[in-house]
Amino acid sequence: RLTKQEKEVGFNARFSSGTTVTVSGTQTLVFDRVDVNIGRAYDAVTGMFTAPFSGLYQFSIHISHTPPGRIHVGIAVNGKSIAETEASGDDRYQDRASNSVT
C-alpha cells in the first residue's frame, strides 16, 4: 500500500520568460523550465506526463500569443485530444487563453 507521500503527484512546467517557440503541425511541447515535479511523473526530456497510478488528475494550459498569426494548443491522452485552446491576434494586440480538464 502506498503512503500518502508516495501518492502525491503534481508538476508545473513552462517556457522561460521571453522564450519564443516555433511550432508546426502536431508536436509535443517540451518546456525548458520545470518548477515542480512531485512524484517525478513529468518527463522534462520528452514533455510527457505518465500517471504513476490510477486516480483523478487535473491539467491546465495557459498560453500567450504575440501577433501575427495564432497558436492552438491541446492536451492529449494516449494520442486523443481531450482539451484545446487557441489564442490569436491582429498586429496590435496580444492574446491569452486558458483551459482545464479533469
NORWOQUI-V687315 format. One record per residue. N is the residue number from 1. RES is the residue in one letter. PHI is phi in radians with two decimals (* if undefined). PSI is psi in radians with two decimals (none if undefined). OMEGA is omega as a letter, one per 30 degrees, with the letter a starting at -180 (* if undefined). Layout:
N&RES&PHI&PSI&OMEGA  N&RES&PHI&PSI&OMEGA
This chain:
1&R&*&2.40&a  2&L&-1.38&2.48&l  3&T&-1.34&2.92&l  4&K&-1.00&-0.74&a  5&Q&-1.14&-0.65&l  6&E&-1.20&-0.38&l  7&K&-1.50&-0.17&a  8&E&-1.33&2.22&l  9&V&-2.43&2.33&l  10&G&-3.07&2.61&l  11&F&-2.60&2.72&l  12&N&-2.37&2.02&l  13&A&-2.21&2.58&a  14&R&-2.82&2.98&l  15&F&-1.56&2.51&l  16&S&-1.05&2.63&l  17&S&-0.96&2.34&l  18&G&1.48&0.00&a  19&T&-1.28&2.31&l  20&T&-1.82&2.26&a  21&V&-2.09&2.22&l  22&T&-1.84&2.16&a  23&V&-2.22&2.68&l  24&S&-2.59&2.48&a  25&G&1.14&-2.65&l  26&T&-1.79&2.09&l  27&Q&-2.61&2.76&l  28&T&-1.46&2.22&l  29&L&-1.38&2.27&l  30&V&-1.97&1.93&a  31&F&-1.30&2.56&a  32&D&-1.55&-0.07&a  33&R&-2.40&2.19&l  34&V&-2.06&1.90&a  35&D&-1.45&-0.59&a  36&V&-2.45&2.41&l  37&N&-2.63&1.16&a  38&I&-1.25&2.20&a  39&G&1.51&-0.10&l  40&R&0.91&0.67&l  41&A&-1.49&-0.30&l  42&Y&-1.64&2.24&l  43&D&-1.70&1.91&a  44&A&-1.23&-0.24&l  45&V&-1.47&-0.74&a  46&T&-1.69&-0.34&a  47&G&1.39&0.22&a  48&M&-1.81&2.51&l  49&F&-1.85&2.30&l  50&T&-2.10&2.05&a  51&A&-1.12&2.12&a  52&P&-1.32&-0.29&l  53&F&-2.80&2.83&a  54&S&-1.20&2.61&a  55&G&2.88&-2.97&l  56&L&-1.77&2.20&a  57&Y&-2.16&2.54&l  58&Q&-2.15&2.36&l  59&F&-2.22&2.48&l  60&S&-2.28&2.51&l  61&I&-2.20&2.45&l  62&H&-2.34&2.20&a  63&I&-2.22&2.67&l  64&S&-2.29&2.31&a  65&H&-2.17&2.33&l  66&T&-1.86&2.21&a  67&P&-1.07&2.85&g  68&P&-1.52&3.04&l  69&G&1.67&-2.76&a  70&R&-2.67&2.88&l  71&I&-2.33&2.36&a  72&H&-2.14&2.10&a  73&V&-2.20&2.52&a  74&G&-2.46&2.93&l  75&I&-2.00&2.30&a  76&A&-2.17&2.57&l  77&V&-2.09&2.10&a  78&N&0.88&0.71&l  79&G&1.47&-0.06&a  80&K&-1.83&2.18&a  81&S&-1.15&2.31&l  82&I&-2.12&-0.22&l  83&A&-2.77&2.49&l  84&E&-2.50&2.71&l  85&T&-2.64&2.73&a  86&E&-2.44&2.45&l  87&A&-2.24&2.39&l  88&S&-2.58&2.89&l  89&G&-2.89&2.81&l  90&D&-1.52&-2.87&a  91&D&-1.27&-0.11&a  92&R&-1.97&-0.38&a  93&Y&-2.17&2.38&l  94&Q&-1.45&2.57&a  95&D&-2.18&2.59&l  96&R&-2.28&2.65&l  97&A&-2.64&2.71&l  98&S&-2.51&2.76&l  99&N&-2.76&2.65&l  100&S&-2.36&2.67&l  101&V&-2.55&2.49&l  102&T&-2.06&none&*
